[in-house]
Amino acid sequence: MGKDALGLWGGVALGCAGWFGGFGAFLLVAVLGGAGYAAGGFLERGGDLRALLVTDRGRR
């Protein structure tokens, strides 16, 4: 899916959330969509989510 189509569907989702759920739902969809976009971009560039979640407690 191209970035233009992804942007279109993101806009449709935000519009529906704003219309049916109000401004709070609009913000929730926008924040969760941004988090998903960031995580997807991180993984696409070869990142490892486990490296972000694991803490190194032995190092001080």
C-alpha positions as CSV (number, residue, x, y, z in Angstrom):
1,M,0.0,0.0,0.0
2,G,1.4,3.4,-1.0
3,K,1.9,6.3,1.4
4,D,-0.9,8.2,-0.3
5,A,-3.4,5.4,0.3
6,L,-2.2,5.0,3.9
7,G,-2.7,8.7,4.5
8,L,-6.2,8.5,3.0
9,W,-7.3,5.7,5.3
10,G,-5.7,7.4,8.3
11,G,-7.7,10.5,7.4
12,V,-10.9,8.4,7.0
13,A,-10.3,6.8,10.4
14,L,-9.8,10.1,12.1
15,G,-12.8,11.6,10.4
16,C,-15.0,8.7,11.5
17,A,-13.7,8.9,15.0
18,G,-14.3,12.6,15.2
19,W,-17.8,12.3,13.8
20,F,-19.1,9.4,15.8
21,G,-17.0,9.6,19.0
22,G,-16.3,13.3,19.4
23,F,-13.0,15.1,20.0
24,G,-11.7,12.7,22.6
25,A,-12.1,9.7,20.3
26,F,-10.4,11.8,17.5
27,L,-7.4,12.4,19.8
28,L,-7.2,8.8,20.9
29,V,-7.2,7.5,17.3
30,A,-4.6,10.1,16.3
31,V,-2.2,9.2,19.2
32,L,-2.6,5.4,18.7
33,G,-2.2,5.8,14.9
34,G,1.0,7.9,15.5
35,A,2.4,5.3,17.9
36,G,1.7,2.5,15.4
37,Y,3.2,4.5,12.6
38,A,6.4,5.1,14.7
39,A,6.6,1.4,15.7
40,G,6.1,0.3,12.1
41,G,8.8,2.7,10.8
42,F,11.2,1.5,13.5
43,L,10.7,-2.1,12.6
44,E,10.9,-1.4,8.9
45,R,14.4,0.2,9.4
46,G,15.5,-3.0,11.1
47,G,14.9,-2.1,14.7
48,D,14.2,-4.7,17.4
49,L,11.4,-3.9,19.8
50,R,12.8,-6.4,22.3
51,A,15.8,-4.2,22.7
52,L,13.6,-1.3,23.7
53,L,11.6,-3.3,26.2
54,V,14.5,-5.2,27.9
55,T,16.2,-3.3,30.8
56,D,19.8,-4.0,31.7
57,R,19.7,-4.1,35.5
58,G,23.2,-5.4,35.9
59,R,24.9,-2.2,34.6
60,R,25.3,0.6,37.1
